[in-house]
Amino acid sequence: MAGTKAIADQVLLELPAGPNELIRVMLSTYAGVQRLDVRRWWRPDPAAPFRATTKGVGLRLSELVQLRVAVQLAEQLALEAGVLKEADYELAAQPLPAQLLT
């Protein structure tokens, strides 16, 4: 597509998933296609570097808007069910939604 620029590969978020595992959210390029990659990473011992596993998903950047809509819906449903708490938003340094302000 004319006028587009490549985005450098970068880690956006790492969530602990066990003693030697994490879930890494990153922008990456695979087979020439830029994507958002959400993948489980592991290491055999604490001194070793993390390695990607096959457990995860890679979405084309053109699918980000659809993903955002789905994530926002999931957040709304989790709020309504009482699953998300004030601490979840504080941990992410995000403002509290109206449901948690009352």
C-alpha positions as a printed Julia matrix, in Angstrom:
102×3 Matrix{Float64}:
   0.0     0.0    0.0
   1.44    3.38  -1.0
   2.31    5.72   1.82
   2.66    3.08   4.54
   5.76    2.77   6.69
   7.18   -0.28   8.38
   6.78   -0.4   12.15
   9.82   -1.65  14.04
   9.44   -4.9   15.94
   8.83   -4.08  19.6
   7.56   -5.66  22.79
   4.43   -3.9   24.06
   3.6    -5.98  27.14
   4.88   -8.96  29.09
   2.6   -10.76  31.55
   3.98  -13.4   33.93
   2.48  -16.83  33.21
   4.51  -19.03  35.54
   8.0   -19.26  37.03
   9.73  -19.52  33.65
   6.93  -18.44  31.31
   5.38  -15.22  30.12
   2.86  -13.97  27.62
   4.43  -11.42  25.32
   2.42   -8.96  23.25
   4.52   -7.47  20.48
   4.57   -5.92  17.07
   6.49   -8.14  14.71
   7.02   -8.95  11.07
   6.56  -12.51   9.82
   6.94  -13.48   6.16
   6.94   -9.77   5.28
   3.61   -9.11   7.03
   3.42   -6.77  10.0
   1.31   -8.12  12.83
   0.37   -8.06  16.46
   1.7   -11.21  18.07
   0.33  -12.53  21.39
   2.37  -15.56  22.3
   3.51  -17.67  25.24
   7.28  -17.63  25.8
   9.29  -19.95  28.07
  12.82  -20.58  29.26
  14.32  -23.81  30.57
  15.83  -22.05  33.6
  15.92  -18.51  35.03
  19.35  -17.79  33.52
  18.31  -18.73  29.97
  16.73  -16.33  27.48
  13.01  -16.67  26.72
  12.0   -18.61  23.6
   8.75  -18.29  21.66
   6.38  -21.25  21.67
   3.78  -22.16  19.07
   1.05  -21.25  21.58
  -0.32  -17.9   20.54
  -1.81  -15.91  17.73
  -0.56  -13.41  15.18
  -3.01  -10.89  13.72
  -2.41   -8.67  10.72
  -2.29   -5.03  11.75
  -5.3    -4.45   9.49
  -7.28   -6.6   11.99
  -6.49   -4.36  14.99
  -9.74   -2.39  14.82
 -11.83   -5.57  14.92
  -9.72   -6.87  17.8
 -10.16   -3.61  19.72
 -13.95   -3.85  19.36
 -13.9    -7.44  20.67
 -11.61   -6.56  23.6
 -13.8    -3.58  24.55
 -16.87   -5.83  24.53
 -15.05   -8.41  26.68
 -14.05   -5.65  29.11
 -17.65   -4.41  29.33
 -18.97   -7.91  30.0
 -16.26   -8.52  32.63
 -17.16   -5.23  34.34
 -20.85   -6.14  34.36
 -20.02   -9.55  35.85
 -17.88   -7.93  38.55
 -14.72   -9.68  37.38
 -12.67   -6.52  36.82
 -11.79   -4.53  39.92
 -10.27   -1.14  40.67
  -6.85   -2.76  41.21
  -6.85   -4.11  37.64
  -7.05   -0.57  36.28
  -4.5     0.76  38.77
  -2.04   -1.97  37.73
  -2.4    -0.88  34.09
  -2.29    2.84  35.04
  -5.69    3.34  33.4
  -8.58    5.52  34.55
 -11.46    3.78  36.25
 -14.55    3.16  34.12
 -17.82    4.73  35.27
 -19.09    1.39  36.65
 -16.29    1.39  39.23
 -16.66    5.04  40.21
 -20.08    4.62  41.81
